[in-house]
Amino acid sequence: MRVSLDDTDNDDDGRALYDGRPLTGVAVESLPDGTVLAETSFRDGIQDGPERAYHRDGQLRAEKVYRSGLVTESREWHPNGKLARLSRYELGRKVEEHFWDENSVESAD
């Protein structure tokens, strides 16, 4: 299920709700013209899966991957599309981080 972020609420425990029930699907933040700025994945109202942020031109700006509400990895890109930062997490705590400048030829794959 894909829903507008504007159509979601949060309960007292911080879970995302859609139509009064915990959301399983993707909440999308968009501009009035339909340009997608961000997408967040949920399972039973808890972040689970990718959370992505985009530049206005549609290019991916940042991505975090969640499992049961805890971030496991995050990446950020320079405007030219090259990887700028890679962070890895264990149990929600950052355990590794790498940075690249916009001219770097290194890859984190």
N, C-alpha and C positions, 0 to 999 in steps of 0.2 A: 504494500500500500504506500502511495506517495501522497503526502498532504502538505498544505501550506503551514509554515511555522506559525503564522498568525492564527491558525485554527487550533493550536494546541494550548494546553494549560499544564500546570504542575500540581501534584498533590502535596500533602504535608511532608511526605518522605522524599520529595524532589523528583518523583517519577513523572515522565512526560505522559500526558493524557490526551486522547483524541476522542471526542464524543463521549467524554466521561469515563473512558476505559483506558488502561495502560496501552500505550502505542507500541505496536510491532510494525515497523516499516521505516520510511524515510520522511523526515520533516525537511521541507525545502524553503529557503529564504530567497525571494525573488524581487526584482525591481518591477514597477508597474508595467514596463514593456515586456516582461517575461524573462529578462536576463537573470539567470541563476547566479546568486552570490555565494550560497552555501547549502550544503546538504548534510544532514546528521542522521545516522542509522540508530534505530532503537529496537530492543526486544523486551517485551513486557514492561515498557516504560523506562528502561535503563539503556544507556548508550552501549551499543554492541555492534561492532563493525566500523566502517569508515565514516569519518567526519571530514568533509572537504570544503575548502574555501577557494573561490575563483576570483581572478581579476575580471574587470568589466568586459574585457575582450573574450572571456570564456576560458582563458588559459588557467590551468591549475596553479594556485598560489601556495596552498598548504594542505597537508593531509595528516590526520591522526587516526590510528586504529585502536579501537576499544574492545575489550573483552569483559563482559559483566560489569561495566561501569569503570574499569581501570584502563588507562592508556597503556598500550604495549609498544607503540612506535609512533614517531612523528617525523614528518619531512616538510621542508620549506624549499621553495624554488625562487631563484632570481627572476626578474622580469624577462630575461632572455631565455628562460626555460631550463637553465642549468641548476642542478641541485645546490642549494645553499647550506642546508643543515639537515643532519640525520641524528635523531635521538632514539635510544631504545630504553625500555623501562621493564622492571620486574616488580610485580605487586604494586604498581603505581609509582615506584621510585626510579628516578633516572639513574641508569647504570653505565650509559655510554653516550657520547656526543661527539659529532664530527662537524666541521665547518669547511666550506669551500667558497672561494671568491667567484665572481661572475665570469672570470676568464679561465677557470680551472678546467682541466681535461680529465680529472679524476672522476670515478664513478663509485657509488655506494652499493651497486648491485652484487 
